[in-house]
Amino acid sequence: MTEKRVMEYLSGYTNMRELSLRAAPPDWKYQLSLHLENKIGGERQVDFMDVSKLSHKEIGGGITQFMLLKIEDVSKYQLDRIKYKISEIEHGRISFSCQAFKISN
């Protein structure tokens, strides 16, 4: 799925219902799961694998919204274990890098 198609697929799913981060042996790579909802209760789940450089701000204290979640393919830069850069570009609430991701309803 192209970057544009991913952003279109997630468009309107702005309310963060759940965010979880976990690591598991033997490689201890982090996986971040993000559950998003739209205004009428539809859901999308995005799982990001091998997460690094995680940064966040202003999450919690009520509903947290990711207004424009951008997924950028940075594989052309040949960074070690980093293929995508993810960021919420309207308010800068979250940003990180990852090796892969999977979207499900």
Residue pairs with C-beta under 8 A, 6 or more apart in sequence:
1 9
1 103
3 70
3 71
3 72
3 73
6 71
6 103
7 68
7 69
7 70
7 71
9 44
9 103
10 36
10 44
10 46
10 69
10 103
12 38
12 39
13 36
13 37
13 38
13 42
13 43
13 44
14 36
14 38
14 65
14 66
14 67
15 36
15 37
15 38
15 39
15 63
15 64
15 65
16 34
16 35
16 36
16 59
16 63
16 64
16 65
16 66
17 35
17 36
17 37
17 43
18 33
18 34
18 35
19 32
19 33
19 34
19 35
19 59
20 32
20 33
21 30
21 31
21 32
21 33
21 51
21 54
22 30
22 31
22 33
23 29
23 30
23 31
24 31
29 49
29 50
29 51
29 99
30 50
30 51
30 52
30 54
31 47
31 48
31 49
31 50
31 51
32 47
32 48
32 51
32 54
32 96
32 98
33 45
33 46
33 47
33 48
34 45
34 46
34 47
34 48
35 43
35 44
35 45
36 43
36 44
36 45
36 46
36 66
37 43
42 105
43 105
44 103
44 104
44 105
45 103
45 104
45 105
46 101
46 102
46 103
47 101
47 102
47 104
48 84
48 86
48 96
48 98
48 100
48 101
49 98
49 99
49 100
49 101
49 102
50 81
50 98
50 99
50 100
51 96
51 97
51 98
52 81
52 82
52 96
52 97
52 98
53 95
53 96
53 97
54 94
54 95
54 96
55 94
55 95
55 96
56 93
56 94
56 95
57 92
57 93
57 94
58 64
58 91
58 93
59 93
59 94
64 93
66 88
66 93
66 94
67 88
67 90
67 91
68 88
68 89
68 90
69 86
69 87
69 88
69 89
70 86
70 87
70 88
70 89
71 84
71 85
71 86
71 101
72 84
72 85
72 86
72 87
73 83
73 84
74 82
74 83
74 84
74 85
74 97
75 83
75 84
79 97
81 99
82 97
82 98
82 99
83 98
83 99
83 100
84 97
84 98
84 99
84 100
84 101
85 95
85 96
85 97
86 94
86 95
86 96
86 97
86 98
86 101
87 94
87 95
87 96
88 94
88 95
